[in-house]
Amino acid sequence: MRVLAWAICIAFLDQATKYAVRNLFYVGESFPVIAGFFELTYVRNTGAAWGIFRGFNLGLAVLSAGVLAVLVVWRRHFWGDSSLQRTAAGLIVGGIMGNLYDRLRLGYVVDFLHVYRGGWSFPAFNIADSAICVGVCLYLWSAWWVGMRTEGT
């Protein structure tokens, strides 16, 4: 139940923020939050992370749906009983759902969180991207931690 609750919360938060950005900004428009470091910038991304595979929205939608199906069908093989792994699963599933919904409904993913400093700029991302990254890190850390604890006993 924890996985489902996290997934729904992440997908809802992701879609709510993207809705706000689509209705408050023009494509390419920015609003500085922390001058010289962080801004909200409306970007339409038809690719994957960092804009790779740009223009392959349909293929990425099929891949996302496939990964989501694998995670749901074979969930017992991926997620242990720890609350950390279940939280990680919810973050990953919710993030995939949020971006997949964009791809199917809009034909692109809405990105808007932009971190930069001087001439360096990290590509814009969104809540779903963040949830996936945090979820994967939590999952890997928890798997490592469980492995370390098992070896120590």
N, C-alpha and C positions, 0 to 999 in steps of 0.2 A: 504494500500500500504506500510505503514511503517513496518508492520510485515513481509511482503514478502521481502522487501529490507534488513532488518536485518538478516532474515533467510538465504538468499542467501549469504550475506557477511560472516556470521559466518561459514556456510558450506564450502564456498570456502577457507577461511583462514585456517580452520581446515584441509581440505584435502591437501592444499598446504604445510602446515608445516609437516603433516604426510608423504607426498611424499618425502620431503627433508630428514626427519629422516630415512625413509626406504632406501634411496639411499646413504646416507652419513655414516650410522652406521651399525655395525653388531648387531644382537640381543644381548642385555646385555651390549653392549659397552656404556661407559659414557664419557661425556665431561664436566669438571667443568666450570661453569659460574661465580659463586661466591664461592670460596673455603670454604668448611666447612658448606655451607648453601644451595646452589642450583646448580643442574647439569642437563644436558640433558642426559637421559638414555633411550635407545630403549627397550621397553617392549611390548610383545604381550599378550593381555589380552582377554581370552575367556570367562571371567565372567563379573560381574557387578562392581560397585564401590568397591574399596578396595579388588578386586579379589574374592568377594563372588560369589557364584554360578558358580565357575570356571568349564568350560567344557560344559556349557549350552548355547552356542552361538546361536544355532537355536531358542531355546525357548525365549531367550532375544531379538532376531531379531523380532520374531512374536509379543512379548510384545511391543517393540518399535514401530513397524508398527501400532499396535492397538492404542497405546496412541497417535501417530501422527494423525491417522484417527479421533479419538475422538476430539482432539484439533481443527482439521480443520472443521469437520462437525458441532460440537457444539460450535464453536468459540464465538458466540454471548452470550452464557451463561457463558463463562469463562472470556472474556476480555471486559473491560469497554471502555469508550471513551477517557480515559486519555492517553496522549502520553507515560507516564511511563509504563502503562499496555501494551500498544502496543509494546513498546520496549522490555519489559519482554517477551512477547509472541514470538517476533522474535528471541530473544536469545535462548529460550527454543526449539522452532521448529528447528532452525538452528543447535543447538547442537544435537538434536535427529537425524536429517538428517545426520549429519557428522558421528556419530557413527554407525548408521544403514547402511550407505553405506559401511563402513569398514566390518561390520559383514557379509553383503551379498556378497561382492566382495572378501574379504580376508579370512573370516572365523574367524577373531579375530579383536579386536580394537587396534590400535597403540597408546600407551601411551609413553610419553617421558619427561614430566616436573616433576622433582623430587626435593622435598624440604626435607632437613634433618638437624639435628644439633646433634653432638655427637652420642650417641646411639639411638636417636630418628629419625625415618624416616617416612614421610608421603608417602603413595603409589603413584607411578607415575600416572599422569593424562595427559589430553590433552586440546586443545582449546575448543572442544565440551563439555567436562565435566565442564570446567570453565564457559562456556556460560550458560549451564543448571543451575548450582548452582547460578550464579549471577542473572539469569532470575527469578528463583523461589524466591530468596530473594527480588528482586525488586517487584515482583508481590505481595508477602505477605505484604511487607512494604506499598505498594500503597493501597492494600485492607484495611489494618489497618488504614492508614492515612485517606482514604475516609470515613471509618466508624467513626473515631474520629471527623471528620469535620461535618458529618451528625448529630451525637449525640449532638454536640455543638450548632447547630442552632435551 
